[in-house]
Amino acid sequence: MKAKWIIAGTAILVVAGSMPWVVGYVTEQQWQEVTRELNQSQQFVQVQTEDYRRGFFSAELDGELTLLNPENGETHPIEYRADVTHGLTGSFIDFKPVGGWAPEGSDWFQEQPRLTLETRIWGTAVLELEAPAINIDEPESGESLSTSGGVVRVEVSNAGSRAEALIVWPQISFTGPDTSVRVNNFRVEQSMSHLNGDVWTGIMDASIASVALRSPTAQHITLEELRASSSTEAKDDGQRLDSRFSIEAENVRLEDQAYGPHKVAFVLQDLDVASWNSLTTSMAELQGLALAPDPGGREAFERQMAAMGQVSTAMRDLAMEGFSVGFPELSLNTPEGAVTGSLMISHPELADDQKAEMLMVMQQLTGTMNLSMPSVLADEYPAVRMQLAPLIKQGLLVPEGDRLVLAAKLNDMVINVNGQEIPLPPLF
């Protein structure tokens, strides 16, 4: 009996002793798979591993992170090095830029930032950035950026099918020759679950206690209690999707006067998941072709035309399955009164025989739009009057008591605005 316990104990020690090697092997495979999927899913951030030196209890890796500027297509490479420590159930990876966190000779940080990745062999990973206080001054431009310490944390689980993110930054301040911006208590929490293809569901909540804008040539403006939230939910056994996004501000303060609250909401309702996934994928491909270096010639032109055709087909398929999109709520409070409005556009779900006869997306679109604002806004503010004057002259904004209103309906490719019919061109 004693011999059996000795054998069992020896086996446990052998397994436990070999676990760092197993964990190291699994960590390397997971790292290669994650970077491959990241690079294939988008092109704005590309991660390359140039050398992975794995030992028994630890490893070292060298690589390059390439950032793409979507505005001009320019790339910015950053070489990195990481130290990997293997444990019994996971690994701890500590990343550092080869050139340092700041340019040579600069004094941006009171302490050095820390970027780490903690992994588990069952598919859980936690990426965390701990940033200290930052102070960056540019004497030549007269610009400066200062922040308090902050934290960015992303946790991925269920083999990459679920993710949670947290960003906390108590204070951010930017000062330039003509303006200054100060942000207090910035916080974002997000939870996501993979549904199908490139489609994810989940919720997001973001908040900022205040954003103060100062300029010597304009009124001081402060936005107080800003909140943004979004939710995406699947229904009909994952075949349909509803999504909502809203932005709110408790007050907009001009000098010593505050006005609010304000709210804008945007919704996507009853989307067919397969068609929506096809549309987002084809649009990403089209965007990628636009950002890629232009090789010229007929081949590049044909690829762009094919991508545009995929986008058009995906939009048509999405419309045939039915959807609603728009701004169900707009509410802005001004010193002269509230500005309210809404805009919704819908397309019915078509039967199989109707789908075959469908020529254009716009053919069966229906929608409504309403807008109401105080007339005094156009009477007392020249800048507002210049924007509204053409609409008033054309009868698109009509007086109703002490307010200007717009009421519009879309049907059969014709918009009826306050009794005036405006035919729409067949765009889609």
C-alpha positions in Angstrom: 0.0 0.0 0.0 2.9 2.3 0.9 4.5 1.6 -2.4 1.4 2.6 -4.3 1.4 6.0 -2.6 5.0 6.4 -3.4 4.4 5.6 -7.0 1.4 7.9 -7.1 3.3 10.7 -5.5 6.2 10.3 -7.8 3.8 10.4 -10.8 2.3 13.7 -9.5 5.7 15.2 -9.1 6.7 14.2 -12.6 3.6 15.6 -14.1 3.9 18.8 -12.1 7.5 19.1 -13.0 6.8 18.8 -16.7 3.9 21.3 -16.7 6.1 24.4 -17.3 7.4 22.7 -20.5 3.8 21.8 -21.5 2.6 25.3 -20.7 5.4 26.9 -22.6 4.6 24.8 -25.7 0.9 25.6 -25.5 1.7 29.3 -25.0 3.8 29.4 -28.1 1.1 27.8 -30.2 -1.6 30.1 -28.8 0.6 33.2 -29.5 1.1 32.1 -33.1 -2.6 31.4 -33.6 -3.8 34.7 -31.9 -1.4 36.9 -34.0 -2.4 35.1 -37.2 -6.1 35.6 -36.5 -5.5 39.2 -35.5 -3.6 40.0 -38.7 -6.2 38.3 -40.9 -9.2 40.0 -39.2 -8.0 43.6 -39.9 -5.1 45.4 -41.3 -4.7 48.4 -39.0 -2.6 46.6 -36.5 -0.2 43.8 -37.7 1.9 41.7 -35.3 4.9 39.8 -36.5 7.0 37.4 -34.5 10.6 37.3 -35.8 12.1 35.0 -33.1 10.5 32.9 -30.4 13.1 31.3 -28.1 11.4 28.8 -25.8 13.1 27.3 -22.7 11.8 25.0 -20.0 10.7 27.6 -17.4 10.7 30.7 -19.6 11.0 32.1 -23.1 11.9 35.2 -25.0 10.4 36.6 -28.2 11.2 39.4 -30.6 8.9 40.9 -33.1 7.4 44.0 -34.8 4.1 45.8 -34.4 3.0 47.8 -37.4 0.3 50.5 -37.1 -1.5 51.7 -40.2 -2.8 55.2 -40.5 -6.2 54.9 -42.3 -6.1 58.5 -43.4 -3.0 58.3 -45.6 -2.1 54.7 -45.6 1.3 55.3 -43.9 2.7 52.6 -41.6 4.6 53.0 -38.3 6.6 50.0 -37.2 7.5 49.4 -33.5 10.0 46.7 -32.6 9.2 44.9 -29.3 10.7 42.3 -27.0 8.9 40.1 -24.5 9.9 38.0 -21.5 7.7 34.9 -20.9 7.5 33.1 -17.6 5.9 29.6 -17.6 3.8 28.4 -14.6 1.8 25.2 -13.9 -1.4 26.4 -15.6 -0.4 29.4 -17.7 2.2 32.0 -18.7 3.0 35.6 -17.9 4.3 37.8 -20.8 5.9 41.2 -20.2 6.2 43.4 -23.3 8.7 46.2 -23.9 9.4 48.4 -26.9 13.0 47.9 -28.1 13.4 51.7 -28.5 11.8 52.4 -25.1 8.4 53.9 -24.2 9.5 57.4 -25.1 12.0 59.0 -27.5 15.6 59.1 -26.3 16.3 62.1 -24.2 12.6 62.8 -23.4 11.1 62.7 -19.9 7.5 61.8 -20.6 6.8 59.4 -17.7 7.4 59.5 -13.9 7.5 55.7 -14.0 7.7 53.3 -17.0 4.4 51.9 -18.4 3.9 48.2 -18.1 2.2 46.0 -20.8 1.5 42.4 -19.8 -0.4 39.4 -21.0 -1.4 36.6 -18.6 -2.6 33.4 -20.3 -4.1 30.1 -19.2 -3.8 26.8 -21.1 -7.6 26.4 -21.3 -7.9 29.5 -23.5 -8.2 32.5 -21.1 -6.0 35.6 -21.5 -5.8 39.0 -19.8 -4.0 41.9 -21.5 -3.3 44.8 -19.2 -1.6 48.2 -19.7 -0.7 50.1 -16.6 0.2 53.7 -17.6 1.8 56.2 -15.1 1.3 59.9 -15.2 2.3 61.4 -18.6 3.7 64.9 -19.3 4.6 65.7 -22.9 5.7 69.2 -23.9 6.4 70.4 -27.5 8.0 73.9 -27.2 8.2 74.4 -30.9 4.4 74.0 -31.4 3.4 75.3 -28.0 1.4 72.1 -27.4 1.4 69.9 -24.3 -0.3 66.7 -23.2 -0.6 65.6 -19.6 -2.6 62.7 -18.0 -3.0 61.0 -14.7 -2.2 57.3 -14.5 -4.6 55.0 -16.2 -5.4 51.3 -16.8 -6.5 49.4 -19.9 -7.6 45.8 -19.3 -8.9 43.2 -21.8 -9.9 39.7 -20.8 -10.6 37.1 -23.5 -12.2 33.7 -22.5 -14.0 30.7 -24.0 -11.3 30.2 -26.6 -11.7 33.7 -27.9 -15.5 33.8 -28.2 -16.0 36.2 -25.2 -14.2 39.4 -24.3 -14.5 42.0 -21.6 -12.7 45.4 -21.6 -12.2 48.1 -19.1 -10.5 51.5 -19.5 -10.1 53.9 -16.6 -8.4 57.3 -17.0 -9.1 59.9 -14.3 -7.7 62.9 -16.1 -6.5 63.9 -19.6 -5.4 67.5 -20.5 -4.3 69.0 -23.8 -3.1 72.5 -24.3 -2.3 74.3 -27.5 -1.7 77.9 -28.7 -5.4 78.5 -29.5 -7.3 76.1 -27.3 -7.2 73.7 -24.3 -9.2 70.6 -23.5 -9.6 68.9 -20.2 -11.3 65.5 -19.7 -12.2 64.2 -16.2 -13.0 60.7 -15.2 -13.1 58.8 -18.5 -14.3 55.2 -18.1 -15.4 52.5 -20.5 -16.7 49.0 -19.8 -17.6 46.6 -22.6 -18.7 42.9 -22.7 -18.8 41.0 -26.0 -19.8 37.5 -27.2 -19.1 36.1 -30.6 -22.3 35.3 -32.6 -21.4 34.4 -36.1 -18.6 35.4 -38.6 -17.7 39.0 -37.8 -20.9 39.6 -35.8 -20.6 40.1 -32.0 -23.3 40.8 -29.4 -22.9 42.6 -26.0 -23.1 45.9 -24.2 -20.9 48.9 -23.7 -21.1 51.8 -21.2 -18.8 54.8 -21.3 -18.9 57.9 -19.2 -17.0 61.2 -18.7 -17.6 63.4 -15.8 -16.8 66.6 -17.7 -15.1 67.9 -20.9 -13.9 71.5 -20.6 -13.0 73.5 -23.8 -11.2 76.8 -23.3 -10.3 79.3 -26.1 -9.3 83.0 -25.9 -11.5 83.8 -28.9 -14.7 82.0 -27.9 -16.9 81.2 -24.9 -15.8 78.6 -22.5 -17.8 75.4 -22.9 -18.1 72.5 -20.5 -20.0 69.3 -21.2 -21.1 67.7 -18.0 -22.0 64.0 -17.2 -21.5 62.6 -20.7 -22.7 59.0 -21.2 -22.6 56.7 -24.2 -24.1 53.2 -24.2 -24.7 50.5 -26.8 -26.3 47.1 -26.8 -26.5 44.4 -29.5 -28.8 41.5 -28.9 -29.5 38.4 -31.0 -33.0 37.0 -31.3 -34.9 34.2 -33.3 -32.2 31.7 -32.3 -29.4 33.9 -33.5 -30.9 34.6 -36.9 -31.9 38.3 -36.2 -30.1 41.2 -34.5 -31.2 44.4 -32.7 -28.6 47.1 -31.9 -28.9 50.4 -30.1 -26.5 53.3 -29.5 -27.2 56.5 -27.5 -25.2 59.5 -26.4 -26.4 61.8 -23.5 -25.1 64.9 -21.8 -26.6 66.1 -18.6 -25.6 69.7 -19.2 -23.9 72.0 -21.7 -22.4 74.9 -19.8 -21.6 78.2 -21.5 -19.7 80.4 -19.1 -22.1 80.3 -16.0 -25.3 79.1 -17.7 -26.1 75.4 -18.1 -28.7 73.8 -20.4 -29.8 70.2 -20.7 -30.3 67.3 -20.7 -29.5 66.3 -24.3 -29.8 62.9 -26.0 -29.4 61.3 -29.4 -30.2 57.6 -30.0 -29.5 55.4 -33.1 -31.0 51.9 -33.7 -30.6 49.0 -36.1 -33.6 46.6 -35.8 -34.4 43.2 -37.0 -31.3 42.7 -39.1 -30.7 39.3 -40.8 -27.4 38.1 -39.2 -26.1 36.3 -42.3 -26.7 39.3 -44.5 -25.3 41.8 -42.0 -22.2 39.7 -41.6 -21.8 39.6 -45.4 -22.2 43.4 -45.6 -19.7 44.2 -42.9 -17.1 41.7 -44.4 -17.5 43.1 -47.9 -17.2 46.7 -46.7 -14.1 45.8 -44.7 -12.6 44.2 -47.8 -13.5 47.3 -49.9 -11.9 49.5 -47.3 -8.8 47.3 -47.3 -8.4 47.7 -51.0 -8.7 51.5 -50.7 -5.9 51.6 -48.1 -3.6 49.1 -49.8 -0.8 50.4 -52.0 -2.2 50.9 -55.4 -0.5 48.5 -57.9 -2.4 50.1 -60.8 -3.5 48.2 -63.8 -6.6 46.3 -64.7 -6.2 43.7 -61.9 -6.6 46.3 -59.2 -9.6 47.9 -60.9 -11.3 44.5 -61.3 -10.7 43.7 -57.6 -12.2 47.1 -56.6 -15.2 46.5 -58.9 -15.7 43.0 -57.5 -15.6 44.3 -53.9 -18.2 47.0 -54.8 -20.4 44.4 -56.3 -20.2 42.3 -53.1 -21.2 45.3 -51.1 -24.2 46.0 -53.4 -25.3 42.3 -53.3 -25.0 42.2 -49.5 -27.1 45.4 -49.1 -29.7 43.9 -51.4 -29.8 40.7 -49.4 -30.1 42.6 -46.2 -33.0 44.7 -47.5 -34.9 41.6 -48.8 -34.8 40.1 -45.3 -36.3 43.3 -43.8 -34.8 45.9 -41.4 -35.4 49.2 -39.7 -32.7 51.9 -39.1 -32.7 55.5 -37.9 -32.7 57.9 -35.0 -35.8 57.3 -32.9 -34.9 60.1 -30.5 -33.3 63.5 -30.7 -33.6 66.0 -27.9 -31.5 69.1 -27.5 -32.3 71.7 -24.9 -31.3 75.3 -25.7 -31.9 78.6 -23.8 -34.8 79.3 -26.3 -36.4 75.9 -26.0 -36.1 72.3 -27.0 -35.1 70.9 -30.4 -36.7 67.5 -30.9 -36.9 65.1 -33.8 -36.8 61.6 -35.1 -35.9 59.7 -38.3 -36.7 56.1 -39.1 -36.4 54.1 -42.4 -37.7 50.6 -42.9 -37.8 47.9 -45.6 -40.3 45.0 -45.4 -39.2 41.3 -45.5 -40.0 39.9 -48.9 -41.5 36.6 -49.9 -39.4 34.3 -52.1 -41.1 35.3 -55.3 -40.8 39.0 -54.5 -37.0 38.6 -53.9 -36.5 37.3 -57.4 -38.3 40.4 -58.8 -36.4 43.0 -56.6 -34.4 45.4 -58.7 -33.4 48.2 -56.2 -33.1 48.5 -52.4 -34.8 51.9 -52.5 -37.9 50.6 -54.2 -39.8 49.5 -51.1 -38.2 51.7 -48.5 -40.6 53.6 -46.2 -39.8 56.2 -43.6 -40.8 59.1 -41.5 -38.9 62.2 -40.3 -40.0 64.9 -37.8 -38.2 68.0 -36.6 -39.4 70.8 -34.3 -37.4 73.8 -33.1 -38.1 77.2 -31.6 -38.5 79.9 -34.3 -36.4 82.3 -32.2 -33.3 80.3 -33.0 -33.5 81.5 -36.6 -34.6 85.0 -35.6 -31.8 85.8 -33.1 -28.8 83.8 -34.3 -27.3 84.8 -37.7 -25.3 81.6 -38.1 -28.4 79.4 -37.5 -30.5 81.6 -39.8 -28.0 81.2 -42.7 -28.4 77.4 -42.4 -32.1 77.4 -42.0 -33.0 80.1 -44.5 -33.0 77.8 -47.7 -35.1 75.2 -45.9 -37.7 77.8 -44.8 -37.7 79.4 -48.3 -38.4 76.0 -50.0 -41.2 75.2 -47.5 -39.3 72.3 -45.9 -39.4 74.1 -42.5 -42.8 75.8 -41.9 -43.9 77.9 -38.9 -46.3 76.4 -36.5 -47.1 78.8 -33.6 -43.7 79.8 -32.2 -41.9 76.9 -33.7 -40.5 75.7 -37.0 -41.5 72.1 -37.9 -40.7 69.5 -40.6 -42.9 66.5 -41.2 -41.7 64.1 -43.9 -42.8 60.6 -45.2 -41.0 58.3 -47.6 -43.0 55.9 -49.8 -42.6 54.6 -53.4 -39.3 56.5 -53.8 -41.0 59.8 -53.1 -40.5 62.0 -50.0 -43.5 64.1 -49.0 -42.2 67.1 -46.9 -44.9 69.3 -45.5 -47.1 68.5 -48.5 -44.4 68.9 -51.1 -43.4 65.7 -53.1 -39.7 65.2 -53.9 -38.8 62.2 -56.1 -35.7 60.3 -55.1 -33.1 59.2 -57.6 -32.5 55.4 -57.8 -29.2 55.3 -55.9 -29.2 51.7 -54.5 
